[in-house]
Amino acid sequence: MARHFLFGNWAERIAPEGALERGLWAIEGGLAGLVWRTTAALPLERASELGARLGRLFGPRSRKHAHVLANLRIAFPDWPRAKVEETAAESWANLGRMIAELPHLGELARDCERVRIEDPAGIAQRLGLRPAIFVTAHLGNWNLAPVAVARLGLPLTVIYRKQTNPRLEALFQRARRDLPWRHLEVEEAARGMIRELEGGRSVGLLPDQRFEGGELVPFFGRPAPTPTAPARIALKLGLPFVPGRVVREAGCRFRIEIHPPLEPDPSIGDPRARAFALTLALNRLFERWIRERPGEWLCAKRRWPREAREGTVLRAELRP
């Protein structure tokens, strides 16, 4: 997680948690608090529209914009520059909407008209009360993805990454306060996920972003550091590995699609290779979703290593 969002790369060189850093955090936190109070005071639709305008205005001026553009160029190498830039602006607008919707997150989670669940394959009935690992991508308003699991009546723990700035983290904690699921910080996830699952709770996470220490799994045809631990845990415990996505239909109306569980390849005997293949299948599904709605995907960090960004293509059939 970035230590600073507003002050460029030079801020990363100051002493961690020193007086200067605390001052910069206070400025960021103050601005974020102002946005929070403004959007909390507005009706949901107006807040979301304001967030879209702010995201489209300020996102392309942020130091993260270069990563967004680079990731889109790799995902869509045939696109002209203008389309890449417009899609990046749409991505920032969607992020702005999501941030503006944070003060209303509890309201949205309870609203069955604004947030619909689609389960054409009847996955909910097939799961029953059995715990599962639910996975999604940074699409639409991904904060709403756990709503589908909560409405199934399954106890759920969501893996999240704590904000480095404690003032920003306090706002996120405030948004999560009234939600009907628990949260587990990613630093505790290695052991915590197994503990939660063995205790009968499902786990939800977003494994589509760069993961330091992850395996190089093809994503849009190029090797990308990706967590394979969720697939390994699903295979080890014999639990369903269930993908789902949030689609923004219009303004503040969403549908959450529950997809059939991804099945391991029975022809692969080695457990590590089976987990790799299951993660590859998930990446391919994420690719399809991103191609369908690229303006709702946001990846504001380097998704691929430098050598992959420079053109090394990894065959999709690769096995560890």
Backbone hydrogen bonds, N-H to C=O, Kabsch-Sander energy under -0.5 kcal/mol:
donor,donor_aa,acceptor,acceptor_aa,energy
11,A,7,F,-0.5
11,A,8,G,-1.2
12,E,9,N,-1.3
13,R,10,W,-1.5
14,I,11,A,-1.0
18,G,15,A,-1.8
22,R,18,G,-2.6
23,G,19,A,-1.8
24,L,20,L,-2.3
25,W,21,E,-2.8
26,A,22,R,-2.0
27,I,23,G,-1.8
28,E,24,L,-2.6
29,G,25,W,-3.4
30,G,26,A,-2.4
31,L,27,I,-2.3
32,A,28,E,-2.7
33,G,29,G,-2.5
34,L,30,G,-1.9
35,V,31,L,-2.2
36,W,32,A,-2.6
37,R,33,G,-2.8
38,T,34,L,-2.3
39,T,35,V,-2.8
40,A,36,W,-2.7
41,A,37,R,-1.4
42,L,38,T,-0.7
47,A,43,P,-2.7
48,S,44,L,-2.6
49,E,45,E,-2.3
50,L,46,R,-2.3
51,G,47,A,-2.4
52,A,48,S,-2.2
53,R,49,E,-2.0
54,L,50,L,-2.5
55,G,51,G,-2.8
56,R,52,A,-2.4
57,L,53,R,-1.8
58,F,54,L,-3.0
59,G,55,G,-2.0
61,R,58,F,-1.1
62,S,59,G,-1.9
65,H,62,S,-1.3
67,H,64,K,-0.6
68,V,64,K,-1.8
69,L,65,H,-2.5
70,A,66,A,-2.4
71,N,67,H,-2.7
72,L,68,V,-2.1
73,R,69,L,-2.2
74,I,70,A,-1.7
75,A,71,N,-2.4
76,F,72,L,-2.6
79,W,76,F,-1.7
84,V,80,P,-1.9
85,E,81,R,-2.5
86,E,82,A,-2.3
87,T,83,K,-2.4
88,A,84,V,-2.3
89,A,85,E,-2.0
90,E,86,E,-2.0
91,S,87,T,-2.3
92,W,88,A,-2.2
93,A,89,A,-2.2
94,N,90,E,-2.5
95,L,91,S,-2.2
96,G,92,W,-2.7
97,R,93,A,-2.3
98,M,94,N,-2.3
99,I,95,L,-2.6
100,A,96,G,-2.4
101,E,97,R,-1.7
102,L,98,M,-0.6
102,L,99,I,-1.1
104,H,101,E,-1.2
105,L,102,L,-2.0
108,L,104,H,-2.6
109,A,105,L,-2.7
110,R,106,G,-1.2
111,D,107,E,-0.7
111,D,108,L,-1.1
112,C,110,R,-0.9
115,V,111,D,-1.8
116,R,114,R,-0.6
116,R,254,F,-2.5
118,E,256,I,-2.9
119,D,117,I,-0.5
122,G,119,D,-1.9
126,R,122,G,-1.8
127,L,123,I,-2.4
128,G,124,A,-1.8
130,R,127,L,-1.9
133,I,240,P,-2.6
134,F,132,A,-0.6
134,F,203,V,-3.2
135,V,242,V,-2.4
136,T,205,L,-1.8
139,L,137,A,-2.3
140,G,296,E,-0.8
142,W,140,G,-0.8
144,L,141,N,-2.2
145,A,142,W,-1.3
147,V,144,L,-2.0
148,A,145,A,-1.2
149,V,145,A,-0.6
150,A,146,P,-2.6
151,R,147,V,-2.4
152,L,148,A,-0.8
152,L,149,V,-0.6
153,G,150,A,-1.4
154,L,149,V,-1.6
157,T,202,S,-2.1
158,V,182,R,-2.9
159,I,204,G,-2.9
160,Y,184,L,-2.2
162,K,160,Y,-0.6
164,T,2,A,-0.5
169,E,165,N,-2.4
170,A,166,P,-1.8
171,L,167,R,-1.1
172,F,168,L,-2.1
173,Q,169,E,-2.7
174,R,170,A,-1.8
175,A,171,L,-2.0
176,R,172,F,-1.8
177,R,173,Q,-0.7
177,R,174,R,-0.7
179,L,176,R,-1.7
181,W,179,L,-0.7
182,R,156,L,-2.4
184,L,158,V,-2.7
186,V,160,Y,-2.5
188,E,185,E,-2.0
189,A,186,V,-1.3
192,G,188,E,-2.4
193,M,189,A,-2.5
195,R,191,R,-2.1
196,E,192,G,-2.7
197,L,193,M,-2.7
198,E,194,I,-2.8
199,G,195,R,-1.2
200,G,197,L,-1.8
201,R,196,E,-2.6
202,S,155,P,-2.9
203,V,132,A,-2.1
204,G,157,T,-2.3
205,L,134,F,-2.0
209,Q,206,L,-0.5
211,F,225,P,-1.4
214,G,211,F,-2.5
215,E,226,T,-1.7
217,V,215,E,-1.3
217,V,224,A,-2.1
219,F,222,R,-2.3
222,R,219,F,-1.1
224,A,217,V,-1.5
226,T,215,E,-2.7
232,R,228,T,-2.3
233,I,229,A,-2.9
234,A,230,P,-2.3
235,L,231,A,-2.4
236,K,232,R,-2.7
237,L,233,I,-2.6
238,G,234,A,-0.8
239,L,234,A,-2.3
242,V,133,I,-2.6
242,V,240,P,-0.7
244,G,135,V,-1.9
245,R,257,E,-1.6
247,V,245,R,-0.5
247,V,255,R,-2.9
249,E,247,V,-0.8
249,E,253,R,-2.4
250,A,253,R,-1.2
253,R,250,A,-1.3
254,F,114,R,-3.6
255,R,247,V,-2.1
256,I,116,R,-3.0
257,E,245,R,-2.6
257,E,255,R,-0.6
258,I,118,E,-2.7
258,I,256,I,-0.5
259,H,243,P,-2.4
259,H,257,E,-0.6
262,L,241,F,-2.8
268,I,265,D,-1.6
269,G,267,S,-0.6
274,R,270,D,-2.3
275,A,271,P,-2.2
276,F,272,R,-2.2
277,A,273,A,-2.5
278,L,274,R,-2.2
279,T,275,A,-2.3
280,L,276,F,-2.4
281,A,277,A,-2.2
282,L,278,L,-1.7
283,N,279,T,-2.5
284,R,280,L,-2.2
285,L,281,A,-1.7
286,F,282,L,-2.6
287,E,283,N,-2.5
288,R,284,R,-1.9
289,W,285,L,-2.2
290,I,286,F,-2.6
291,R,287,E,-2.5
292,E,288,R,-1.8
293,R,289,W,-1.9
296,E,293,R,-1.8
297,W,294,P,-1.4
298,L,138,H,-1.6
303,R,301,K,-0.6
309,R,305,P,-2.2
310,E,306,R,-1.5
311,G,308,A,-1.5
312,T,307,E,-1.6
314,L,221,G,-2.1
318,L,315,R,-1.8
